């Protein structure tokens, strides 16, 4: 059923690296600057922007364990970018002429001699090598703050950033000249450990949503009885007059089932005709691994009359629990278990005949890179769903370049990378300024944004709007009159699709003349496309939650309702699998085709525009007993609009659209 492999020990034959030269923007090829001493070279582009004196909290304890990553440059990077672009662009002579992993490594990867030299230096400094991919593009290592400070001639300090205390170099790290010439970037800060799953469980109202305490038997009766609805309109709740004077709204979704989503997305007849993803593999990458995933999926599937997982439809490559590291910083295995479950059940629910390959990272930093390289260097799948992201783009420039080389490799091999766009809107609340999340902002991945949808009793879409939830609590006075605590829609934002204009990546050619210049301003804008993400119109999952992160013991099987762009990404990936089965093609990196289709046939997209009046649902928390009106399409500074917008991209995913992509038509 599954295999357990130490992923950093994999020595697979390699992969192809690709991305368009236009996308590798504003980042230097080497990232190095003049040496501070004659025999050393500084890497100024390896210091994060937040490592400032204003945020400095002092020298890190000498024994602090820190993960590092050294990136090696591609050979002939311009040619690699050109190959990736050509292979992904319909009409180009090189369209879909991709390389095998072995060809990619032989053509573009750093040499074995250069890799050996870098590894030898790191080992000579007492550092432990955690992982080296077959593509030789980076080395993941670990050491104490004192060891890293000595090896890179810097001092590691703690810095306050985005509500965390993170370790980073206080001055530019450097390497001996002989080693530096073989290195393009150095990562010895902890910003990568902010990578988080982009999923939200229904009822997670956050600090602003009020306490989510367990209700006591004596708790007051909710002011608005609001049992969840199995379909839009099943249960109506009476609320104070709202948009257009409306006083009745459907209650929140109990959690749409796979059958309901297949129906809403127009896939039911295709499924009955045998279009289930057979012959396709969808890879999923997350951190750590659920100890109960197969049992959970099969219990869930049986309860819904869906086919379960078999050895033909599920495999996993995961580290042993003893090899999980940085658990506290990465939100523990329990923090990622729901993510993995959501991803697997979403893909399997839409494409039950496809093989799901789950590859888990040993942490949420370098471990995710190793998981991706495992897939790329063996070309284990040509569709990869990634439901995680950094907080914004505040990652050192050299690190962004090293990470983007993996995206280039994927495009050059004909592998499509789908990344969730994020769940915190424009991130301004945490960063103090608006920013899309990386890696979704990379010009060489398909960024998947989010929508809120209603599915009616017949299984059809009742509505689709942008995902951005604000809540307004409903109260009752002594006379029994209901009112909102704030003017609608309320000021408490509880989640919405990530997106916006990149501050580091130039506008790729494929977005020009499609993305409004008022949004782009010469830069990459995300997302590219969208699917269901709202947890209040969310997806039903089945899980045995981890109750002890040390032993990985699990509790009883329960159903929960999830959303987030972590749901949208696997929903899109699963539909790509169906299209590839039907058309007998491999789509690869889809963006040039997506935007090309929009230029000549914009009607192929299901445009997501503001609703009039706005859509909302009534929701009563099972924990606090508080009642709310949850308003949709309120995504911080991001807004839906006719045509392209920074909440849903080009629009909602549709099977006919994806079929056009597979055929390379635009």
Helices and strands as residue ranges (DSSP letters): G 7-9, E 40-42, G 44-46, E 56-59, E 65-71, H 77-88, H 101-108, H 112-124, E 128-132, E 138-144, H 145-151, E 156-161, E 164-169, E 174-176, H 177-180, E 185-187, G 191-194, E 196-197, E 200-201, G 207-209, E 236-238, G 243-245, E 248-250, H 258-264, H 268-272, E 281-287, H 293-303, E 314-317, G 321-323, H 332-350, E 355-361, H 366-378, E 383-386, E 388-389, H 397-413, E 416-420, H 428-431, E 446-455, E 461-466, E 468-476, E 482-484, E 492-496, E 500-506, G 509-511, H 517-520, E 523-526, E 529-532, G 535-537, E 539-548, E 553-563, H 565-583, H 591-600, G 602-604, E 616-620, E 627-631, H 655-662
